[in-house]
Amino acid sequence: MLQQKQDELISAEYLTWREAAPFLYSTVFVHSLKWPSLTVQWVPEVTEEADSMTSYYALLGDDNYLMKMKLTMPVEDEEEAEIGEQEEHECSVATIRKVKHAGGVHKLRQMPSRPSIVATKGTDALVRLYGINHEFSPDKMINGHVLSLAGLSKTGWALDWNPHHERASYLASGSDDNLVCVWDVQVVRFVIFVDSRLSFLFGVVCLMYFFVVCENV
């Protein structure tokens, strides 16, 4: 009974948000997934379509798959009507890539120097690399697994590529075992192995040139 009431409350709050959304945001995409996505990343890719439409792309991960989504919307004029008075447009969201993943996806990050490669952290200790740019059809899932990187002993959420060209193949990851690993995926070797010896867990890790910056969250 309690669960039913909670579900009804969540549903009512969602409907209230849907009614208020046109007054809160200039654009809202609503697209249902089979499973929740714990991670999402916009990718630097834009396609100009016909009829003054533009497509943008994002990567998502759920309990079993990596997905590349295509979001198509009209090119908006800055002098259009104020928020809450815009005309409805024929926006669309479509899955254009779908790659099998080893279990759930905690976090994903696209490789800046090779956009077809995506690094992931899942429910185990391995960091995996996948190829995302494969032709997709609903009746054929793609197994795009490229490489697994070992060194951590537990799962986690921290993952980042080096944004600088000189070390573009460096990938950093932190986990719940208080460890941080940095790999050079081009030659598949360790670059840095950090044992914090502290009581906190690494929730955020980012590469700034050759230095690893970690935060506990």
C-alpha positions in Angstrom: 0.0 0.0 0.0 2.8 2.4 0.9 4.7 1.7 -2.3 1.5 2.3 -4.3 1.0 5.7 -2.6 4.7 6.6 -3.3 4.3 5.6 -7.0 1.1 7.7 -7.3 2.9 10.7 -5.7 5.8 10.4 -8.1 3.4 10.2 -11.0 1.5 13.2 -9.9 4.7 15.2 -9.4 5.9 14.2 -12.9 2.6 15.3 -14.5 2.9 18.7 -12.7 6.4 19.1 -14.0 5.3 18.2 -17.6 2.6 20.9 -17.4 5.1 23.5 -16.1 8.0 22.6 -18.4 7.1 25.0 -21.3 7.3 27.9 -18.8 10.6 26.7 -17.3 12.7 25.8 -20.3 13.0 26.9 -23.9 13.4 23.3 -25.1 12.6 20.0 -23.4 13.2 16.5 -24.9 11.3 13.6 -23.2 12.4 10.2 -24.3 11.7 7.0 -22.3 14.4 4.3 -21.8 13.9 0.7 -20.8 16.4 1.1 -18.0 17.6 4.3 -16.2 20.9 5.8 -17.5 23.4 6.7 -14.7 25.6 8.6 -17.1 25.3 10.9 -20.2 27.8 12.9 -22.2 27.2 15.3 -25.1 29.6 14.8 -28.0 31.0 17.6 -30.1 29.2 16.6 -33.2 26.5 18.6 -35.0 24.7 17.8 -38.3 22.8 20.4 -40.3 19.6 18.8 -41.6 17.0 19.9 -44.1 14.2 22.3 -43.3 16.3 24.4 -40.9 16.8 21.4 -38.5 19.9 20.6 -36.6 20.9 17.3 -35.0 23.0 17.0 -31.8 24.4 13.8 -30.3 24.8 12.3 -26.8 26.1 9.1 -25.3 24.2 7.2 -22.6 24.6 3.9 -20.8 22.0 1.6 -19.1 22.0 -1.8 -17.5 23.1 -3.6 -20.7 24.1 -1.2 -23.5 26.0 1.9 -24.6 23.8 4.1 -26.8 24.4 7.0 -29.1 21.3 9.2 -29.3 20.5 11.7 -32.1 18.4 14.7 -31.0 17.0 16.7 -33.9 15.4 20.2 -33.4 14.8 23.3 -35.4 17.3 26.2 -35.5 15.8 28.8 -33.2 15.8 32.5 -33.8 17.1 34.5 -30.8 14.2 36.9 -31.3 11.5 34.2 -31.1 8.7 34.5 -28.5 9.5 34.6 -24.8 9.7 31.4 -22.8 6.3 29.8 -22.4 5.0 31.2 -25.7 7.1 29.3 -28.2 5.5 27.3 -31.0 5.7 23.5 -30.7 8.3 22.0 -33.1 8.7 18.6 -34.5 11.7 17.6 -32.4 12.8 13.9 -32.4 15.0 11.6 -30.4 16.4 8.4 -31.9 18.9 5.7 -31.0 21.4 5.5 -33.8 24.0 3.3 -32.1 23.6 0.5 -29.6 26.5 -1.5 -28.3 26.4 -4.5 -25.8 28.0 -3.7 -22.5 29.3 -6.1 -19.8 26.7 -5.3 -17.2 25.5 -1.9 -16.1 27.3 1.3 -17.0 28.3 3.6 -14.1 30.1 6.2 -16.2 31.3 6.7 -19.8 33.6 9.1 -21.5 34.4 9.5 -25.2 38.0 9.7 -26.2 38.6 13.3 -27.4 41.3 12.3 -30.0 39.4 9.3 -31.3 35.6 9.9 -30.9 34.8 6.3 -32.0 36.3 5.0 -28.8 34.4 5.2 -25.5 35.7 4.3 -22.1 33.4 2.9 -19.4 33.2 2.0 -15.8 30.7 -0.7 -14.9 29.6 -2.9 -12.0 33.0 -4.6 -11.7 36.6 -3.4 -11.3 37.6 -3.3 -15.0 37.7 -0.2 -17.2 36.6 -1.1 -20.7 37.0 0.5 -24.1 34.3 0.1 -26.8 33.9 1.1 -30.4 30.7 3.1 -30.7 30.6 3.9 -34.4 28.9 0.8 -35.9 25.8 0.6 -38.1 22.8 -0.2 -35.9 19.6 -2.0 -36.6 17.1 -2.9 -33.9 17.3 -6.6 -34.5 21.2 -6.7 -34.3 23.1 -5.5 -31.3 26.8 -4.8 -31.8 29.5 -6.2 -29.6 32.0 -3.4 -29.8 34.3 -4.4 -26.9 37.9 -3.4 -27.7 40.0 -3.6 -24.6 39.8 -4.2 -20.8 42.1 -2.4 -18.4 42.9 -4.0 -15.0 44.5 -2.5 -11.9 41.6 -1.5 -9.7 40.0 -3.9 -7.3 36.5 -2.4 -6.9 33.9 -0.6 -9.0 33.6 3.2 -8.9 32.5 6.3 -10.8 35.7 8.3 -11.6 36.8 8.3 -15.2 38.5 10.9 -17.5 40.6 11.2 -20.6 43.6 13.5 -21.0 42.3 16.5 -23.1 45.8 17.4 -24.3 47.1 16.3 -27.6 50.6 15.3 -26.2 49.0 12.6 -23.9 45.7 12.0 -25.7 45.9 8.2 -25.1 46.1 8.6 -21.3 43.0 7.4 -19.4 42.5 7.9 -15.6 40.1 6.1 -13.3 39.5 6.0 -9.6 37.5 3.5 -7.6 36.0 2.6 -4.2 39.3 0.9 -3.2 41.0 4.3 -2.8 43.1 3.7 -5.9 43.7 5.7 -9.0 45.2 4.2 -12.2 46.3 6.0 -15.3 46.9 4.0 -18.4 48.3 4.7 -21.8 45.8 2.9 -24.0 47.9 3.2 -27.1 50.5 0.8 -25.7 48.4 -0.6 -22.9 50.6 0.1 -19.9 50.4 1.8 -16.5 51.6 5.4 -16.3 50.6 6.2 -12.7 49.3 4.0 -9.8 48.1 6.0 -6.8 47.1 4.4 -3.4 45.6 7.2 -1.3 45.9 5.3 2.0 43.0 7.5 3.1 39.5 6.8 4.2 37.7 8.5 1.4 36.6 7.1 -2.0 37.4 8.6 -5.3 34.2 10.0 -6.9 35.8 12.4 -9.4 39.0 12.2 -11.3 40.3 14.4 -14.2 43.5 14.6 -16.1 45.0 18.1 -16.5 48.0 17.6 -18.8 50.1 15.0 -16.8 48.7 15.7 -13.3 45.8 13.7 -11.8 43.3 15.7 -9.8 41.0 13.7 -7.5 38.0 14.7 -5.4 36.0 12.7 -2.8 32.3 13.1 -3.3 
